[in-house]
Amino acid sequence: MIEKAVNQLAEKILNLDEASLTALWEKYKDRMERFEVSRDWERSVIVFFIINAVRAKNHIFNEQVAARQHPTPDTPGRRRGKPELIRVK
């Protein structure tokens, strides 16, 4: 039951516009930073992290799409990410 509820929330969040959410980011950041023992503060924290989650998801998505559109050619025999070092005497 809880998994179904969380998946329904995720579906609703996926339908939200990132630009509209980003416009709310500063408002909820400020609310979150002004701690108070209240349900309103707790909601503000959740909203702030939802906005960040959507932004992070879109960033990762866009990076992956770009990487697939412009793949870097692999050089056979070379390890990716580390330069080949040669000892010189």
HELIX and SHEET records of a PDB file:
HELIX    1   1 ILE A    2  LEU A   14  1                                  13    
HELIX    2   2 GLU A   18  GLU A   33  1                                  16    
HELIX    3   3 ARG A   39  GLN A   69  1                                  31    
END                                                                             
